[in-house]
Amino acid sequence: MPANTPTETTVHHHQHDIVIIGAGGAGMRAAIEAGPKAKTAVISKLYPTRSHTGAAQGGMAAALANVEEDSWEWHTFDTIKGGDYLVDQDAAEILAKEAIDAVIDLENMGLPFNRTPEGKIDQRRFGGHTRDHGKAPVRRACYAADRTGHMILQTLFQNCVKLGVEFHNEFYALDLVMVDVTGDDGVTRKQPAGVVAYELATGDLHVFHAKAVIFATGGFGKMFKTTSNAHTLTGDGVGIVWRTGLPLEDMEFFQFHPTGLAGLGILLTEGARGEGAILRNASGERFMERYAPTIKDLAPRDIVARCMVQEVAEGRGAGPNKDYVLLDCTHLGAEVLETKLPDITEFARTYLGVDPVVEPVPVMPTAHYAMGGIPTNVKAEVLYDNTTVVPGLYAAGECACVSVHGSNRLGTNSLLDINVFGKRSGNNAAEYVQNAEFLPLPEDPAAGIRDMLAQLRSSTGTERIAVLRKELQDEMDKNAQVFRTDESLGKMTETIHELRDRFRNVAVQDKGKRFNTDLLEAVELGFLLDLAEVVVYSARNRKESRGGHMRDDYPKRDDENYMQHTMAYLTGDPHSSLADDHITLDWKPVVVTRYEPMERKY
């Protein structure tokens, strides 16, 4: 093609031992381990301190026992029970054991935790965290006011800068280059050889040749309308892995955080309830006492979210349309709110015009966290199937499924997850590249992405991206949110089928190269449609209620048939709009070490 045509795309080549995709908590924690040991590059679609880890409020769990008696075994049990027994128990033990060092690592890096009068790291209560296997709430969450995630992100970034980690900011990873390698067992499988990324500022493509790739790309909450997730959480990393033919695990399990600002989805931390705030219905009744008599408002999130929706459905909602419940913080007093919960106090004032010091805040569940994602083992190595490792490919954080969260994550375990498994992924990748070779790249590794972008740019279609995205989000809120049925999921399947058809006819308004966010939103919508399809398909197949997946038509947990992880594989025609044409589901056993499944009562 002659160089003067505007469609000519410049491709740059880089070579690194390790490429980390995503510069949130997990990616930067991995970089701190990998950077000093191997040549490392971090690719991030955002400036690192804008990553969504920075929006985490409440805290990071660790059984430090600074304020009251606690042990990592209790933390393990809470994590397993909180995840409704779909948690891989070997992973939960690692999470709880390594939590203590993870917090101390951050303290040593300079994180300004809140302190007890004696100068130790202070700890607060949090949903589902109990003493002595469920007897009473325990203070386990280490926190920095209600902006713990913000502090973690800043601290990790400062340490990356100190170590001289190389960042490529506002680069969108769009493809994982996989090449065929014949293993010692004589089987030919695909292995990662690098990453193709798009540079927002120039429209150029960059090929990063790498021995190891770590995915730390976060979640995909933007498939829902009401979500605490930022606009960037479109599941690009999970989508890339899915498109390469690798499986995704437990995608039906999505957490809805009980306390999003009503109508907006902006998060109000569970730390408020940890400090003593109470959920009330229209009559002022503390309704959680009826559902979870022992730990009341501090029950796990899936339970609290369901109870809230049920209260509203049964006519006990507050407000002119009876469509929300109230979070009452008035008895905590101005000092606690201004010192321990300053951000959420400000959010309520700014976004709803409600002052939590004197009046209760309207709240409803908001899409918050993906328990499922890229399947990994406890070393953060990505899997081809239930057991076979993809050499040189790692994942950590919300995009990964280890699975430490099972079917419902406990609050504060996510900031813990990114630190424990982010650290593990960085260390294991660094060890792997010491003896690994660079795999030869195909002749034109950026060809597929270049064609896809050119096609989108030159499309003469009539569909608008924003219209399709809004329809996806509205319908997911209606049909695949807190309560699901075969009928609602069937309706959602048809909607996705239709949206996928219409997506082929999408037009990008901006034809330029520099800062073409319109083009990237089209790519992101493609990822969201792929993932929403897997979420709904997996949810329809799981005919039971467990953790964050609540089926109205199958309200009981069914351990006999479903105490196993869903594994979804992309097979057949990936471009077909029909899910049946290209999704195959399989099962993966849950790792049980010490805790047999019991009924989940609080």
Helices and strands as residue ranges (DSSP letters): E 11-21, H 25-34, E 40-44, G 48-50, G 52-55, E 60-61, H 72-82, H 89-109, E 123-131, E 136-142, H 148-163, E 166-169, E 171-182, E 188-199, E 205-215, G 221-223, H 236-243, E 248-249, E 254-261, H 271-274, E 278-280, H 288-291, G 296-298, H 301-313, E 325-328, G 330-332, H 333-340, H 342-347, I 348-352, E 361-370, E 374-375, E 381-383, E 389-395, G 397-399, E 400-401, H 413-435, H 447-458, H 465-479, E 483-484, H 486-503, H 517-541, E 550-551, H 559-562, E 564-570, H 579-582, E 583-589
